[in-house]
Amino acid sequence: MNIQIIGIIFGIGMLYLTYIYFRRKEFNTIDALFWLIIWLGFIILLIFSNSLNLILESLSIQSAMDLFTMIGFVVMMMIVFHLYISWRRLGKKIELLVRKIAIKKAENNK
């Protein structure tokens, strides 16, 4: 039960941070709604984790924390993949920009 309380406090803190980033205009409305849904879902799952027993039994999972760990791992891998793809795209854009700047400098020096 103690880990659930810590998780709920963490979720509330993350909701607050989402709100702060939205107010500072660092998140647009879609970003803020996405994270709001994620953190509210996290909190609701923690509060009603005992209700998950039927699902856990059908999946042969021992506890709700095991399920949360598995879901967390899958979500983290999805985020890492998305960040990797974004990083590669950004790298290509930077490379293209550097080439254009180098070509302009070379033309100006002639």
N, C-alpha and C positions, 0 to 999 in steps of 0.2 A: 504494500500500500504506500510506503514512503516514496518509492520510485515513481509512483503515479502522481503524487503531490509535486515532486520535483519536476516531472514532465509537464504538468499543468501550469506550474509557475513559468517554466521555460516557454510554453506555448503562448501564455499571456504576454510575456516579455517580447516575443517575436511579433505578436499582433501589434503591440505598441510601436516596435521599430518599423513595421510596415506602415503604420499610420504616420510616423515621423517622416519617413522617406517620401511618402505621398504628399505630405504638407510642404516639404522642401522642393517639390516638383522633380525629385530624382526618380520617382515611379510615376508612370502614367496610370490612367484609370484601369486599363486592362491588367497591368502588372500588379497593381494594388489588389484588384479583385482576385486574381490568381492566388497571390500569397495569402489573402484573407481566407479564401476557401481552404487552402492547404492547412493553415494554422488552426482554423476552426474545426476542420475534420480531425486533425491531430488531437485537439483537446477533447472533442466528443468521443473519439475512440478510447482515449484514456479514461474518461469518466464512465463510459459504459463497457469497459473491457470485460466485465463478467458476463455480459450479454452475448459475447462472442463464442461462448463455450460450444454451442451447437455447430457453428462453422468450424471451430477448431477440431472438434471430434470427427467431423466428416473429412477433414484434410489430414487427419492423424498428426496434429501438432499439439505439443504438450501444454503450452501456455500462451497467453496473449502476448507476452513479451517476446517469445520466439517469433510469433507472427509479425510483430512490429519490427523486429530486427530484420527479418527477411524482406519485408516491404521496404524498409529503410535502405537496405543494401541495393535492392532493385532500383529504387528511385535515385539513389546516389550514382549508380552506374549510368542511368539515363542522363542525369545532369552532367556527368563527366564527358559522356559521348557528345552531348550538345555543345558543351564548352570547347571540346576539341575541334569540332566542325567549325564553330564560330571563330576560334583562334586561327585555323587554317585559312578561312575566308579573309580574315583581317590581314593575315600575313601576305596573301596574294594582292590585296588592295594596296598595302604599303609598298610592296615590291613594284607594282605598276606605277604608283605615284613617284617613287624614287627614280624610276627609269625616265618618266616624263620630265622631271626636274633636271636630271642629268642631260637629257637631250636638249632642253631649252638653254641650259648653261653652255653646252658645247656650241650651239648655234649662235649664242650671243658673243662668245669669245672669238668667233671667226672674223 
